[in-house]
Amino acid sequence: MCFRRTPYLAVGLLLHWASVIGQTEPEQDLPHVHENVVLIPRAKQFELLQAKEQECYEKMASEPPPTEGAYCNRTWDGLFCWPNTPVGTTTIQSCPNYINMFDVRENASRECLQNGSWFYHPVYNGTWSNYTQCN
């Protein structure tokens, strides 16, 4: 009896996961969060990233910079729009809900150093946003 049900169970699980990630429902084009993890088709993720980047640059162009205190400049890092951040602080945001396999319960961070520059990661040879908790 167990052997007869196993293929049906496997097929049922495959169909469930296929529908969750949008493979059997092409009209399901938006990100889906399943058990706090983002599931999104690659093309939709790319489209959303482009839209988020555009929003970020529009926001940076329309909002005036702070008038007091030293800070790291707002920036788009390729995934997120980071705000002006006071020196010596770390800014934290929830992991984005438009990046495949990111856990939306976790946080991303970016550190503003005392000299007014974003943390520079020597291994990556550039400024660095910490997304390690997101995936």
N, C-alpha and C positions, 0 to 999 in steps of 0.2 A: 504494500500500500504506500509506503514512503517513497519508493522509487517512481511510482506513477505521478505523484504530486510534485516531485522536485522540478521537472521541466516547467510545469505550470507556474510554480512559485518563481522560478528564475525568469521566465518570460514576463510575469507580472511585475517583478522588481525592475527589469530592464525598461518596460513601458513606463513605469512610474518615474524613473530617473530621466528617461528621454523627455517626458513631458515637463519635468521640473526644469531642465536646462533649455527647453524650448525647441527641441529637435522635432517633435511631432506636431507642434503648434506654431507655424510660421508667423501667425499674427501676434503671437506673444513676443513683442519686440523690446519690452522694457526689462530692466534688471529685475531679477527675482532673488529674494533672500530666503534661503532655506536653512533652517537651524543656524541662523546668524551669519551665514556665509553667502556672499554674492555669487550668483550664477547668471552669466550674461554672454550672449554670442559675441565673438571677437569683433565683428563689423559694427555692432551696436556700441560696444565699449569704445572703439575708435571714434565713432560719431559723437558720443557723449564727452569724450576727452577734448575733442575739438571745440565743442560748445562750452565746456567749462573753462578752457583756455581763453576763448573769446570773452566770456563773462568776466574773467579775472582782469584781462587787459582793459576792458571797458571800465571796470570798477577802479582800477589803479589810475586811469586817466581822469576820471570824474571826481574822485575824492582828493581833497587837499592833504598834503603830508602834515604830520604833527608839527606844531609850532614850538613845543617845549621838549627839552630833554634829548639825550642821544638815543638812537635806535638803529636797528637793522631795517633796511628798506623792504617794503612789501615785494613779493616776488611770486612768479609762477615757476614751479620746479619740474613741470612735466606731468604731474598728477594732481597737484593741489595749489590753491591760491593761498599764500601765507601773508598774514597782515604785518604792518609795521610792528616791530617788537622792541620793547625797551632793552637796552644793553644789560647783559648779565642775567637774562631770563630765558626760559624755554617756553615756547608757545606750543600748545597741545590742541589737537582737533581729533574728532572721531574719524576713524578710517573711512575713506570714501566708499559710498555705496554704488559706485559705477566701475569698480575694478574687479574683474573676475577672481574669485576665490579669496577675496579679502573678508575678514571677520569684522562686521560692523560694530561689534561690542567693544573692540579694542581701540587704541589711540595711536596716532602718528605724532611725531614731535619734530621741532626744529629749534636749534639752540642759537641764540644771539650772544656773541662773545662781548667782553668788556670793551673791545676796540671798535664796536659797531659793525662788525662783519659777521656773517653767518658762519657757523662751524664748518671748517674745511677738513674733509676726510682725506688723509694722505693716501690711503689705498685706492680710492676712487678718483683721486686727483681733482677734486672739486667740492663745492659746497654740498652739504648732505642733509637730507630729511630722513628721519628715522621711521621707516615703515616696517621694521622687523616684527612688531607686535601684530601687524595687520594680517600677516599670512602664516 
